[in-house]
Amino acid sequence: MQEYPVKRGFTKDLGTRIVAELRNCFGVEPVQSGALFRISFGALQRLDVKAGAGGKTVIIDTESDMNVSDEIIIDTNRRFRRYLDAVTGLSTKERVKRAKSGVEE
């Protein structure tokens, strides 16, 4: 399970964005269970997403399918990174920088 910070200004409609970007980036309809949204796509047997405490973070838990081709793994990874960028409002570089510094916005 990994927790990602969300950029200021992106926290207001985080719940809506979590669902909309799952649809947009992966092209599948998420299944809701309480505050958790789940999809299965490509190299991900399971991708669970929920808003963290106070809506300032996104918590993601995944389970990989190790029996897929390299092409599927690459496509899934690209879509996952695009999803993180869209839902958090932060680029990969910004997320890494925040994780290293421990600074929350």
Jmol script that loads the backbone (N, CA, C; Angstrom):
load data "model"
ATOM      1  N   MET A   1       0.851  -1.169   0.000  1.00  0.00           N
ATOM      2  CA  MET A   1       0.000   0.000   0.000  1.00  0.00           C
ATOM      3  C   MET A   1       0.899   1.234   0.000  1.00  0.00           C
ATOM      4  N   GLN A   2       0.554   2.180  -0.842  1.00  0.00           N
ATOM      5  CA  GLN A   2       1.348   3.402  -0.987  1.00  0.00           C
ATOM      6  C   GLN A   2       0.438   4.616  -0.863  1.00  0.00           C
ATOM      7  N   GLU A   3       0.930   5.639  -0.169  1.00  0.00           N
ATOM      8  CA  GLU A   3       0.178   6.873   0.005  1.00  0.00           C
ATOM      9  C   GLU A   3       0.883   7.981  -0.767  1.00  0.00           C
ATOM     10  N   TYR A   4       0.123   8.688  -1.599  1.00  0.00           N
ATOM     11  CA  TYR A   4       0.663   9.746  -2.445  1.00  0.00           C
ATOM     12  C   TYR A   4       0.049  11.083  -2.045  1.00  0.00           C
ATOM     13  N   PRO A   5       0.858  12.143  -1.936  1.00  0.00           N
ATOM     14  CA  PRO A   5       0.314  13.466  -1.607  1.00  0.00           C
ATOM     15  C   PRO A   5      -0.479  14.030  -2.783  1.00  0.00           C
ATOM     16  N   VAL A   6      -1.449  14.875  -2.454  1.00  0.00           N
ATOM     17  CA  VAL A   6      -2.268  15.535  -3.473  1.00  0.00           C
ATOM     18  C   VAL A   6      -1.970  17.026  -3.423  1.00  0.00           C
ATOM     19  N   LYS A   7      -1.786  17.610  -4.586  1.00  0.00           N
ATOM     20  CA  LYS A   7      -1.472  19.032  -4.700  1.00  0.00           C
ATOM     21  C   LYS A   7      -2.626  19.879  -4.166  1.00  0.00           C
ATOM     22  N   ARG A   8      -2.255  20.962  -3.497  1.00  0.00           N
ATOM     23  CA  ARG A   8      -3.257  21.900  -3.006  1.00  0.00           C
ATOM     24  C   ARG A   8      -4.122  22.341  -4.178  1.00  0.00           C
ATOM     25  N   GLY A   9      -5.421  22.435  -3.952  1.00  0.00           N
ATOM     26  CA  GLY A   9      -6.351  22.796  -5.005  1.00  0.00           C
ATOM     27  C   GLY A   9      -6.953  21.566  -5.679  1.00  0.00           C
ATOM     28  N   PHE A  10      -6.309  20.421  -5.519  1.00  0.00           N
ATOM     29  CA  PHE A  10      -6.816  19.178  -6.090  1.00  0.00           C
ATOM     30  C   PHE A  10      -7.560  18.347  -5.037  1.00  0.00           C
ATOM     31  N   THR A  11      -7.584  18.833  -3.797  1.00  0.00           N
ATOM     32  CA  THR A  11      -8.199  18.063  -2.717  1.00  0.00           C
ATOM     33  C   THR A  11      -9.713  18.235  -2.665  1.00  0.00           C
ATOM     34  N   LYS A  12     -10.226  19.340  -3.176  1.00  0.00           N
ATOM     35  CA  LYS A  12     -11.654  19.655  -3.055  1.00  0.00           C
ATOM     36  C   LYS A  12     -12.548  18.570  -3.665  1.00  0.00           C
ATOM     37  N   ASP A  13     -12.251  18.136  -4.865  1.00  0.00           N
ATOM     38  CA  ASP A  13     -13.082  17.143  -5.549  1.00  0.00           C
ATOM     39  C   ASP A  13     -12.331  15.821  -5.747  1.00  0.00           C
ATOM     40  N   LEU A  14     -11.514  15.455  -4.769  1.00  0.00           N
ATOM     41  CA  LEU A  14     -10.662  14.273  -4.890  1.00  0.00           C
ATOM     42  C   LEU A  14     -11.461  12.997  -5.131  1.00  0.00           C
ATOM     43  N   GLY A  15     -12.547  12.799  -4.392  1.00  0.00           N
ATOM     44  CA  GLY A  15     -13.354  11.586  -4.564  1.00  0.00           C
ATOM     45  C   GLY A  15     -13.886  11.438  -5.975  1.00  0.00           C
ATOM     46  N   THR A  16     -14.359  12.515  -6.531  1.00  0.00           N
ATOM     47  CA  THR A  16     -14.874  12.503  -7.899  1.00  0.00           C
ATOM     48  C   THR A  16     -13.749  12.256  -8.895  1.00  0.00           C
ATOM     49  N   ARG A  17     -12.603  12.891  -8.681  1.00  0.00           N
ATOM     50  CA  ARG A  17     -11.467  12.743  -9.584  1.00  0.00           C
ATOM     51  C   ARG A  17     -10.905  11.322  -9.550  1.00  0.00           C
ATOM     52  N   ILE A  18     -10.897  10.692  -8.379  1.00  0.00           N
ATOM     53  CA  ILE A  18     -10.409   9.307  -8.281  1.00  0.00           C
ATOM     54  C   ILE A  18     -11.160   8.426  -9.265  1.00  0.00           C
ATOM     55  N   VAL A  19     -12.479   8.528  -9.265  1.00  0.00           N
ATOM     56  CA  VAL A  19     -13.321   7.695 -10.135  1.00  0.00           C
ATOM     57  C   VAL A  19     -13.188   8.109 -11.599  1.00  0.00           C
ATOM     58  N   ALA A  20     -13.284   9.407 -11.865  1.00  0.00           N
ATOM     59  CA  ALA A  20     -13.236   9.895 -13.243  1.00  0.00           C
ATOM     60  C   ALA A  20     -11.922   9.533 -13.928  1.00  0.00           C
ATOM     61  N   GLU A  21     -10.812   9.643 -13.201  1.00  0.00           N
ATOM     62  CA  GLU A  21      -9.515   9.345 -13.805  1.00  0.00           C
ATOM     63  C   GLU A  21      -9.271   7.846 -13.955  1.00  0.00           C
ATOM     64  N   LEU A  22      -9.884   7.016 -13.105  1.00  0.00           N
ATOM     65  CA  LEU A  22      -9.815   5.564 -13.327  1.00  0.00           C
ATOM     66  C   LEU A  22     -10.476   5.238 -14.662  1.00  0.00           C
ATOM     67  N   ARG A  23     -11.635   5.825 -14.893  1.00  0.00           N
ATOM     68  CA  ARG A  23     -12.341   5.613 -16.169  1.00  0.00           C
ATOM     69  C   ARG A  23     -11.513   6.146 -17.334  1.00  0.00           C
ATOM     70  N   ASN A  24     -10.987   7.363 -17.181  1.00  0.00           N
ATOM     71  CA  ASN A  24     -10.256   8.027 -18.246  1.00  0.00           C
ATOM     72  C   ASN A  24      -8.945   7.321 -18.587  1.00  0.00           C
ATOM     73  N   CYS A  25      -8.165   6.972 -17.599  1.00  0.00           N
ATOM     74  CA  CYS A  25      -6.832   6.407 -17.832  1.00  0.00           C
ATOM     75  C   CYS A  25      -6.846   4.920 -18.164  1.00  0.00           C
ATOM     76  N   PHE A  26      -7.791   4.183 -17.585  1.00  0.00           N
ATOM     77  CA  PHE A  26      -7.816   2.735 -17.796  1.00  0.00           C
ATOM     78  C   PHE A  26      -8.971   2.262 -18.669  1.00  0.00           C
ATOM     79  N   GLY A  27      -9.991   3.109 -18.846  1.00  0.00           N
ATOM     80  CA  GLY A  27     -11.114   2.742 -19.703  1.00  0.00           C
ATOM     81  C   GLY A  27     -12.015   1.664 -19.125  1.00  0.00           C
ATOM     82  N   VAL A  28     -12.020   1.541 -17.804  1.00  0.00           N
ATOM     83  CA  VAL A  28     -12.877   0.554 -17.144  1.00  0.00           C
ATOM     84  C   VAL A  28     -13.685   1.243 -16.051  1.00  0.00           C
ATOM     85  N   GLU A  29     -14.788   0.633 -15.691  1.00  0.00           N
ATOM     86  CA  GLU A  29     -15.661   1.166 -14.647  1.00  0.00           C
ATOM     87  C   GLU A  29     -15.219   0.617 -13.292  1.00  0.00           C
ATOM     88  N   PRO A  30     -14.870   1.483 -12.354  1.00  0.00           N
ATOM     89  CA  PRO A  30     -14.462   1.002 -11.025  1.00  0.00           C
ATOM     90  C   PRO A  30     -15.650   0.476 -10.229  1.00  0.00           C
ATOM     91  N   VAL A  31     -15.365  -0.495  -9.378  1.00  0.00           N
ATOM     92  CA  VAL A  31     -16.358  -1.043  -8.463  1.00  0.00           C
ATOM     93  C   VAL A  31     -16.123  -0.382  -7.111  1.00  0.00           C
ATOM     94  N   GLN A  32     -17.187   0.143  -6.522  1.00  0.00           N
ATOM     95  CA  GLN A  32     -17.060   0.836  -5.244  1.00  0.00           C
ATOM     96  C   GLN A  32     -17.439  -0.078  -4.095  1.00  0.00           C
ATOM     97  N   SER A  33     -16.642  -0.020  -3.039  1.00  0.00           N
ATOM     98  CA  SER A  33     -16.924  -0.734  -1.800  1.00  0.00           C
ATOM     99  C   SER A  33     -16.612   0.248  -0.671  1.00  0.00           C
ATOM    100  N   GLY A  34     -17.642   0.926  -0.179  1.00  0.00           N
ATOM    101  CA  GLY A  34     -17.436   1.977   0.808  1.00  0.00           C
ATOM    102  C   GLY A  34     -16.684   3.128   0.170  1.00  0.00           C
ATOM    103  N   ALA A  35     -15.563   3.515   0.762  1.00  0.00           N
ATOM    104  CA  ALA A  35     -14.754   4.615   0.232  1.00  0.00           C
ATOM    105  C   ALA A  35     -13.694   4.131  -0.757  1.00  0.00           C
ATOM    106  N   LEU A  36     -13.625   2.818  -0.993  1.00  0.00           N
ATOM    107  CA  LEU A  36     -12.606   2.203  -1.838  1.00  0.00           C
ATOM    108  C   LEU A  36     -13.144   1.962  -3.248  1.00  0.00           C
ATOM    109  N   PHE A  37     -12.295   2.229  -4.250  1.00  0.00           N
ATOM    110  CA  PHE A  37     -12.641   1.954  -5.634  1.00  0.00           C
ATOM    111  C   PHE A  37     -11.644   0.949  -6.180  1.00  0.00           C
ATOM    112  N   ARG A  38     -12.150  -0.066  -6.904  1.00  0.00           N
ATOM    113  CA  ARG A  38     -11.298  -1.155  -7.386  1.00  0.00           C
ATOM    114  C   ARG A  38     -11.497  -1.366  -8.879  1.00  0.00           C
ATOM    115  N   ILE A  39     -10.357  -1.594  -9.553  1.00  0.00           N
ATOM    116  CA  ILE A  39     -10.392  -2.022 -10.946  1.00  0.00           C
ATOM    117  C   ILE A  39      -9.413  -3.165 -11.127  1.00  0.00           C
ATOM    118  N   SER A  40      -9.543  -3.841 -12.251  1.00  0.00           N
ATOM    119  CA  SER A  40      -8.581  -4.833 -12.709  1.00  0.00           C
ATOM    120  C   SER A  40      -8.276  -4.453 -14.145  1.00  0.00           C
ATOM    121  N   PHE A  41      -6.982  -4.348 -14.478  1.00  0.00           N
ATOM    122  CA  PHE A  41      -6.613  -3.926 -15.823  1.00  0.00           C
ATOM    123  C   PHE A  41      -5.203  -4.389 -16.152  1.00  0.00           C
ATOM    124  N   GLY A  42      -5.019  -4.947 -17.326  1.00  0.00           N
ATOM    125  CA  GLY A  42      -3.688  -5.300 -17.829  1.00  0.00           C
ATOM    126  C   GLY A  42      -2.876  -6.115 -16.845  1.00  0.00           C
ATOM    127  N   ALA A  43      -1.748  -5.559 -16.420  1.00  0.00           N
ATOM    128  CA  ALA A  43      -0.838  -6.247 -15.505  1.00  0.00           C
ATOM    129  C   ALA A  43      -1.260  -6.103 -14.043  1.00  0.00           C
ATOM    130  N   LEU A  44      -2.398  -5.453 -13.807  1.00  0.00           N
ATOM    131  CA  LEU A  44      -2.891  -5.278 -12.436  1.00  0.00           C
ATOM    132  C   LEU A  44      -4.092  -6.181 -12.203  1.00  0.00           C
ATOM    133  N   GLN A  45      -3.881  -7.225 -11.399  1.00  0.00           N
ATOM    134  CA  GLN A  45      -5.021  -8.055 -11.018  1.00  0.00           C
ATOM    135  C   GLN A  45      -5.992  -7.235 -10.192  1.00  0.00           C
ATOM    136  N   ARG A  46      -5.413  -6.312  -9.408  1.00  0.00           N
ATOM    137  CA  ARG A  46      -6.232  -5.481  -8.527  1.00  0.00           C
ATOM    138  C   ARG A  46      -5.546  -4.148  -8.318  1.00  0.00           C
ATOM    139  N   LEU A  47      -6.328  -3.080  -8.466  1.00  0.00           N
ATOM    140  CA  LEU A  47      -5.880  -1.725  -8.156  1.00  0.00           C
ATOM    141  C   LEU A  47      -6.958  -1.112  -7.285  1.00  0.00           C
ATOM    142  N   ASP A  48      -6.635  -0.887  -6.012  1.00  0.00           N
ATOM    143  CA  ASP A  48      -7.563  -0.286  -5.053  1.00  0.00           C
ATOM    144  C   ASP A  48      -7.114   1.140  -4.777  1.00  0.00           C
ATOM    145  N   VAL A  49      -8.076   2.071  -4.803  1.00  0.00           N
ATOM    146  CA  VAL A  49      -7.774   3.483  -4.571  1.00  0.00           C
ATOM    147  C   VAL A  49      -8.795   4.068  -3.614  1.00  0.00           C
ATOM    148  N   LYS A  50      -8.306   4.880  -2.665  1.00  0.00           N
ATOM    149  CA  LYS A  50      -9.207   5.634  -1.794  1.00  0.00           C
ATOM    150  C   LYS A  50      -8.507   6.914  -1.371  1.00  0.00           C
ATOM    151  N   ALA A  51      -9.308   7.880  -0.971  1.00  0.00           N
ATOM    152  CA  ALA A  51      -8.756   9.141  -0.468  1.00  0.00           C
ATOM    153  C   ALA A  51      -8.233   8.903   0.939  1.00  0.00           C
ATOM    154  N   GLY A  52      -7.100   9.523   1.251  1.00  0.00           N
ATOM    155  CA  GLY A  52      -6.529   9.429   2.587  1.00  0.00           C
ATOM    156  C   GLY A  52      -7.240  10.379   3.539  1.00  0.00           C
ATOM    157  N   ALA A  53      -6.805  10.366   4.776  1.00  0.00           N
ATOM    158  CA  ALA A  53      -7.397  11.207   5.817  1.00  0.00           C
ATOM    159  C   ALA A  53      -7.360  12.674   5.405  1.00  0.00           C
ATOM    160  N   GLY A  54      -8.496  13.318   5.511  1.00  0.00           N
ATOM    161  CA  GLY A  54      -8.583  14.732   5.183  1.00  0.00           C
ATOM    162  C   GLY A  54      -8.563  15.028   3.700  1.00  0.00           C
ATOM    163  N   GLY A  55      -8.515  13.995   2.859  1.00  0.00           N
ATOM    164  CA  GLY A  55      -8.503  14.203   1.419  1.00  0.00           C
ATOM    165  C   GLY A  55      -7.235  14.850   0.897  1.00  0.00           C
ATOM    166  N   LYS A  56      -6.146  14.740   1.645  1.00  0.00           N
ATOM    167  CA  LYS A  56      -4.878  15.355   1.223  1.00  0.00           C
ATOM    168  C   LYS A  56      -3.918  14.350   0.603  1.00  0.00           C
ATOM    169  N   THR A  57      -4.315  13.083   0.617  1.00  0.00           N
ATOM    170  CA  THR A  57      -3.504  12.036   0.008  1.00  0.00           C
ATOM    171  C   THR A  57      -4.417  11.040  -0.699  1.00  0.00           C
ATOM    172  N   VAL A  58      -3.795  10.238  -1.557  1.00  0.00           N
ATOM    173  CA  VAL A  58      -4.482   9.125  -2.215  1.00  0.00           C
ATOM    174  C   VAL A  58      -3.750   7.863  -1.788  1.00  0.00           C
ATOM    175  N   ILE A  59      -4.512   6.869  -1.351  1.00  0.00           N
ATOM    176  CA  ILE A  59      -3.927   5.601  -0.921  1.00  0.00           C
ATOM    177  C   ILE A  59      -4.224   4.553  -1.982  1.00  0.00           C
ATOM    178  N   ILE A  60      -3.163   3.924  -2.469  1.00  0.00           N
ATOM    179  CA  ILE A  60      -3.291   2.954  -3.556  1.00  0.00           C
ATOM    180  C   ILE A  60      -2.637   1.641  -3.143  1.00  0.00           C
ATOM    181  N   ASP A  61      -3.367   0.560  -3.394  1.00  0.00           N
ATOM    182  CA  ASP A  61      -2.851  -0.785  -3.145  1.00  0.00           C
ATOM    183  C   ASP A  61      -3.029  -1.578  -4.436  1.00  0.00           C
ATOM    184  N   THR A  62      -1.994  -2.298  -4.834  1.00  0.00           N
ATOM    185  CA  THR A  62      -2.053  -3.055  -6.081  1.00  0.00           C
ATOM    186  C   THR A  62      -1.628  -4.500  -5.874  1.00  0.00           C
ATOM    187  N   GLU A  63      -2.092  -5.328  -6.787  1.00  0.00           N
ATOM    188  CA  GLU A  63      -1.644  -6.714  -6.882  1.00  0.00           C
ATOM    189  C   GLU A  63      -1.376  -6.973  -8.354  1.00  0.00           C
ATOM    190  N   SER A  64      -0.153  -7.371  -8.673  1.00  0.00           N
ATOM    191  CA  SER A  64       0.260  -7.542 -10.068  1.00  0.00           C
ATOM    192  C   SER A  64      -0.038  -8.937 -10.586  1.00  0.00           C
ATOM    193  N   ASP A  65      -0.251  -9.013 -11.906  1.00  0.00           N
ATOM    194  CA  ASP A  65      -0.386 -10.271 -12.622  1.00  0.00           C
ATOM    195  C   ASP A  65       0.952 -10.526 -13.298  1.00  0.00           C
ATOM    196  N   MET A  66       1.680 -11.510 -12.831  1.00  0.00           N
ATOM    197  CA  MET A  66       3.026 -11.779 -13.334  1.00  0.00           C
ATOM    198  C   MET A  66       3.016 -12.611 -14.624  1.00  0.00           C
ATOM    199  N   ASN A  67       1.834 -12.982 -15.108  1.00  0.00           N
ATOM    200  CA  ASN A  67       1.735 -13.856 -16.279  1.00  0.00           C
ATOM    201  C   ASN A  67       1.321 -13.113 -17.534  1.00  0.00           C
ATOM    202  N   VAL A  68       1.671 -11.844 -17.642  1.00  0.00           N
ATOM    203  CA  VAL A  68       1.311 -11.068 -18.829  1.00  0.00           C
ATOM    204  C   VAL A  68       2.578 -10.688 -19.594  1.00  0.00           C
ATOM    205  N   SER A  69       2.393 -10.287 -20.827  1.00  0.00           N
ATOM    206  CA  SER A  69       3.538  -9.945 -21.681  1.00  0.00           C
ATOM    207  C   SER A  69       4.172  -8.615 -21.270  1.00  0.00           C
ATOM    208  N   ASP A  70       5.390  -8.406 -21.737  1.00  0.00           N
ATOM    209  CA  ASP A  70       6.096  -7.154 -21.466  1.00  0.00           C
ATOM    210  C   ASP A  70       5.328  -5.958 -22.010  1.00  0.00           C
ATOM    211  N   GLU A  71       4.698  -6.131 -23.167  1.00  0.00           N
ATOM    212  CA  GLU A  71       3.931  -5.030 -23.766  1.00  0.00           C
ATOM    213  C   GLU A  71       2.780  -4.609 -22.856  1.00  0.00           C
ATOM    214  N   ILE A  72       2.109  -5.570 -22.259  1.00  0.00           N
ATOM    215  CA  ILE A  72       0.991  -5.272 -21.355  1.00  0.00           C
ATOM    216  C   ILE A  72       1.518  -4.591 -20.092  1.00  0.00           C
ATOM    217  N   ILE A  73       2.643  -5.055 -19.584  1.00  0.00           N
ATOM    218  CA  ILE A  73       3.252  -4.438 -18.395  1.00  0.00           C
ATOM    219  C   ILE A  73       3.614  -2.983 -18.674  1.00  0.00           C
ATOM    220  N   ILE A  74       4.223  -2.725 -19.808  1.00  0.00           N
ATOM    221  CA  ILE A  74       4.618  -1.360 -20.171  1.00  0.00           C
ATOM    222  C   ILE A  74       3.398  -0.461 -20.326  1.00  0.00           C
ATOM    223  N   ASP A  75       2.363  -0.957 -20.997  1.00  0.00           N
ATOM    224  CA  ASP A  75       1.136  -0.170 -21.177  1.00  0.00           C
ATOM    225  C   ASP A  75       0.468   0.115 -19.839  1.00  0.00           C
ATOM    226  N   THR A  76       0.392  -0.892 -18.988  1.00  0.00           N
ATOM    227  CA  THR A  76      -0.240  -0.715 -17.677  1.00  0.00           C
ATOM    228  C   THR A  76       0.537   0.290 -16.848  1.00  0.00           C
ATOM    229  N   ASN A  77       1.856   0.208 -16.851  1.00  0.00           N
ATOM    230  CA  ASN A  77       2.690   1.141 -16.095  1.00  0.00           C
ATOM    231  C   ASN A  77       2.500   2.573 -16.596  1.00  0.00           C
ATOM    232  N   ARG A  78       2.449   2.750 -17.904  1.00  0.00           N
ATOM    233  CA  ARG A  78       2.248   4.076 -18.489  1.00  0.00           C
ATOM    234  C   ARG A  78       0.901   4.653 -18.047  1.00  0.00           C
ATOM    235  N   ARG A  79      -0.136   3.830 -18.088  1.00  0.00           N
ATOM    236  CA  ARG A  79      -1.467   4.287 -17.673  1.00  0.00           C
ATOM    237  C   ARG A  79      -1.508   4.599 -16.175  1.00  0.00           C
ATOM    238  N   PHE A  80      -0.827   3.787 -15.372  1.00  0.00           N
ATOM    239  CA  PHE A  80      -0.798   4.008 -13.927  1.00  0.00           C
ATOM    240  C   PHE A  80      -0.099   5.331 -13.602  1.00  0.00           C
ATOM    241  N   ARG A  81       1.021   5.604 -14.241  1.00  0.00           N
ATOM    242  CA  ARG A  81       1.733   6.871 -14.013  1.00  0.00           C
ATOM    243  C   ARG A  81       0.886   8.061 -14.451  1.00  0.00           C
ATOM    244  N   ARG A  82       0.194   7.920 -15.576  1.00  0.00           N
ATOM    245  CA  ARG A  82      -0.699   8.984 -16.050  1.00  0.00           C
ATOM    246  C   ARG A  82      -1.833   9.197 -15.046  1.00  0.00           C
ATOM    247  N   TYR A  83      -2.348   8.101 -14.485  1.00  0.00           N
ATOM    248  CA  TYR A  83      -3.401   8.193 -13.469  1.00  0.00           C
ATOM    249  C   TYR A  83      -2.905   8.960 -12.241  1.00  0.00           C
ATOM    250  N   LEU A  84      -1.727   8.610 -11.755  1.00  0.00           N
ATOM    251  CA  LEU A  84      -1.169   9.308 -10.592  1.00  0.00           C
ATOM    252  C   LEU A  84      -0.994  10.798 -10.861  1.00  0.00           C
ATOM    253  N   ASP A  85      -0.487  11.143 -12.037  1.00  0.00           N
ATOM    254  CA  ASP A  85      -0.325  12.554 -12.397  1.00  0.00           C
ATOM    255  C   ASP A  85      -1.669  13.278 -12.359  1.00  0.00           C
ATOM    256  N   ALA A  86      -2.697  12.655 -12.936  1.00  0.00           N
ATOM    257  CA  ALA A  86      -4.013  13.297 -13.044  1.00  0.00           C
ATOM    258  C   ALA A  86      -4.726  13.405 -11.701  1.00  0.00           C
ATOM    259  N   VAL A  87      -4.655  12.377 -10.895  1.00  0.00           N
ATOM    260  CA  VAL A  87      -5.416  12.379  -9.639  1.00  0.00           C
ATOM    261  C   VAL A  87      -4.731  13.201  -8.544  1.00  0.00           C
ATOM    262  N   THR A  88      -3.404  13.240  -8.555  1.00  0.00           N
ATOM    263  CA  THR A  88      -2.696  13.997  -7.510  1.00  0.00           C
ATOM    264  C   THR A  88      -2.372  15.430  -7.922  1.00  0.00           C
ATOM    265  N   GLY A  89      -2.345  15.685  -9.228  1.00  0.00           N
ATOM    266  CA  GLY A  89      -1.955  17.007  -9.705  1.00  0.00           C
ATOM    267  C   GLY A  89      -0.457  17.222  -9.657  1.00  0.00           C
ATOM    268  N   LEU A  90       0.289  16.162  -9.375  1.00  0.00           N
ATOM    269  CA  LEU A  90       1.747  16.244  -9.254  1.00  0.00           C
ATOM    270  C   LEU A  90       2.403  15.317 -10.273  1.00  0.00           C
ATOM    271  N   SER A  91       3.515  15.760 -10.844  1.00  0.00           N
ATOM    272  CA  SER A  91       4.278  14.903 -11.744  1.00  0.00           C
ATOM    273  C   SER A  91       5.042  13.863 -10.917  1.00  0.00           C
ATOM    274  N   THR A  92       5.578  12.875 -11.601  1.00  0.00           N
ATOM    275  CA  THR A  92       6.374  11.856 -10.922  1.00  0.00           C
ATOM    276  C   THR A  92       7.536  12.506 -10.173  1.00  0.00           C
ATOM    277  N   LYS A  93       8.196  13.445 -10.816  1.00  0.00           N
ATOM    278  CA  LYS A  93       9.328  14.137 -10.205  1.00  0.00           C
ATOM    279  C   LYS A  93       8.905  14.867  -8.929  1.00  0.00           C
ATOM    280  N   GLU A  94       7.745  15.543  -8.971  1.00  0.00           N
ATOM    281  CA  GLU A  94       7.240  16.261  -7.792  1.00  0.00           C
ATOM    282  C   GLU A  94       6.873  15.301  -6.665  1.00  0.00           C
ATOM    283  N   ARG A  95       6.252  14.151  -7.017  1.00  0.00           N
ATOM    284  CA  ARG A  95       5.878  13.164  -5.992  1.00  0.00           C
ATOM    285  C   ARG A  95       7.113  12.600  -5.306  1.00  0.00           C
ATOM    286  N   VAL A  96       8.157  12.297  -6.082  1.00  0.00           N
ATOM    287  CA  VAL A  96       9.399  11.768  -5.511  1.00  0.00           C
ATOM    288  C   VAL A  96      10.035  12.798  -4.592  1.00  0.00           C
ATOM    289  N   LYS A  97      10.075  14.047  -5.039  1.00  0.00           N
ATOM    290  CA  LYS A  97      10.663  15.114  -4.240  1.00  0.00           C
ATOM    291  C   LYS A  97       9.934  15.262  -2.903  1.00  0.00           C
ATOM    292  N   ARG A  98       8.611  15.233  -2.933  1.00  0.00           N
ATOM    293  CA  ARG A  98       7.829  15.351  -1.695  1.00  0.00           C
ATOM    294  C   ARG A  98       8.036  14.146  -0.790  1.00  0.00           C
ATOM    295  N   ALA A  99       8.097  12.973  -1.389  1.00  0.00           N
ATOM    296  CA  ALA A  99       8.305  11.763  -0.592  1.00  0.00           C
ATOM    297  C   ALA A  99       9.659  11.809   0.122  1.00  0.00           C
ATOM    298  N   LYS A 100      10.679  12.294  -0.581  1.00  0.00           N
ATOM    299  CA  LYS A 100      12.008  12.378   0.008  1.00  0.00           C
ATOM    300  C   LYS A 100      12.082  13.424   1.109  1.00  0.00           C
ATOM    301  N   SER A 101      11.411  14.548   0.907  1.00  0.00           N
ATOM    302  CA  SER A 101      11.495  15.639   1.892  1.00  0.00           C
ATOM    303  C   SER A 101      10.475  15.487   3.008  1.00  0.00           C
ATOM    304  N   GLY A 102       9.421  14.694   2.764  1.00  0.00           N
ATOM    305  CA  GLY A 102       8.391  14.519   3.775  1.00  0.00           C
ATOM    306  C   GLY A 102       7.498  15.738   3.937  1.00  0.00           C
ATOM    307  N   VAL A 103       7.561  16.648   2.970  1.00  0.00           N
ATOM    308  CA  VAL A 103       6.767  17.868   3.017  1.00  0.00           C
ATOM    309  C   VAL A 103       5.389  17.610   2.441  1.00  0.00           C
ATOM    310  N   GLU A 104       4.363  18.042   3.184  1.00  0.00           N
ATOM    311  CA  GLU A 104       2.998  17.950   2.677  1.00  0.00           C
ATOM    312  C   GLU A 104       2.506  19.343   2.382  1.00  0.00           C
ATOM    313  N   GLU A 105       1.796  19.464   1.286  1.00  0.00           N
ATOM    314  CA  GLU A 105       1.256  20.760   0.925  1.00  0.00           C
ATOM    315  C   GLU A 105      -0.173  20.866   1.414  1.00  0.00           C
TER     316      GLU A 105
END
end "model"
wireframe off; spacefill off
backbone 0.3
color backbone group
